[in-house]
Amino acid sequence: MDVGVVPGRETDVKGNSIHVNREIDFVVNKPGTRVYIQSAWAMPDDDKRERELAPFSKTGDSFRKIVVRGDVGRGWQDDRGSLHVGLAEFLLDETLV
């Protein structure tokens, strides 16, 4: 398991393009596949949600993306294809990773 750093470009408040690195909390590498995992206790607003999910969109691939959350009971998939699961479900469901 690794920590992933995803390089990218963003626009600052002055409209300048700047280089930024986004971190993915965990990257699980298996033969022929990879799983990206972010962890967050809660995502109470759009700003927090965007900060946590932004690194996923920068990976440039279609490997599985999971967000382990403390404020989620049963898992669900968002419109970007990321799976949001609670901590207990993540730890008990061996098929997730």
C-alpha positions, 0 to 999 in steps of 0.5 A: 500500500502506498500514498499517492501524489497526483500532480495537476494544475489549478487556477489561483484567485488572480487567474494564474495557472499554478502547479499543485500536488493532490494527495490520495491517502492510500493506493493499493497496488495488486497485479493488474489493478489498483484501488485509490482510497481517501478517508474522511470523517465527514463531508459536511459541505461542497468545499470539503467534498471537492477537496477530498474527491479532487485527487481522484479526477486527476489520476487519469485512469478508471481504477476503483476509487473508494472514500471511507467515511465516518458519517456514512452507514451503508455504502453508495456510489456517487455520480463520479463513480466513487464508492462511499462506504462507512468504516465498519463496512470497509473493514468487514467487506473483503471484496472492496479492495 
